């Protein structure tokens, strides 16, 4: 450290003397004596400066560690809440199921479907699932949504059969299907397809809309609003799970709204 200071500071002292900022004496002995004064002072200044940098780095590290602890605490609390709510929810659904009259088979079947859908959404959200599992879930979700809408609604699905060896993070297509059910109007028709092209998964969904229909904010009805939490959360998940590996695009036509999601596995 002393050697580095001498090597670095001697040229600085020489230049400072030439500029008249400091006086080093008239002879070689004076130069040595003044060096004996200036170099320890500069070395002390360097040490103090270095300690300040180290202390700042340690402080930043402590702040970062505390932030990690706080984030971990928040995650632990969220985990505890997520463990409590499903337990309560499934117990509540079970209670309601047995309160429904046995002759009301439609209501009982709806509760069974809802329970199965929620179980999939809660317990499979963090791990990859096979495409067959995801398609089974999507099929059940579509059937459940159809029950609560008008009989005029027609839903066409076209899912490939060969998905061997492919897995995906779940619930990436569901928000787009939910959006189609939410905004379908006009001819009340929804088309949903899921295809495989090599290592790419191509999902498409379209729903009929009324021509030039807008809501109170002047936004065309029939597609996802950019500020909607469902679409916002979907994009966040895609950015985390498949960064630079996906394309999400939508198209609004006079009587049709369509969305396409392409994921490169």
Secondary structure, DSSP 4 states (H G I P E B T S, - for coil): -HHHHHHHHHHHHHHHHHTTSS---SSHHHHHHHHHHHHHHHHHHHHHHHHHHHHHHHHHHHHHHHHHHHHHHHHHHHHHHHHHHHHHHHHHHHHHHHHS-TT-HHHHHHHHHHHHHHHHHHHSSSSEEEHHHHHHHHHHHHHHHHHTS-TT-EEEEEE-S--TT-EEESSSSHHHHHHHHHH--TT-EEEEEEEEETTEEEEEEEEE--TT-B-TTSPBTTS--TT-HHHHHHHHHHHHHSTTSEEEEEEEETTEEEEEEEEE-
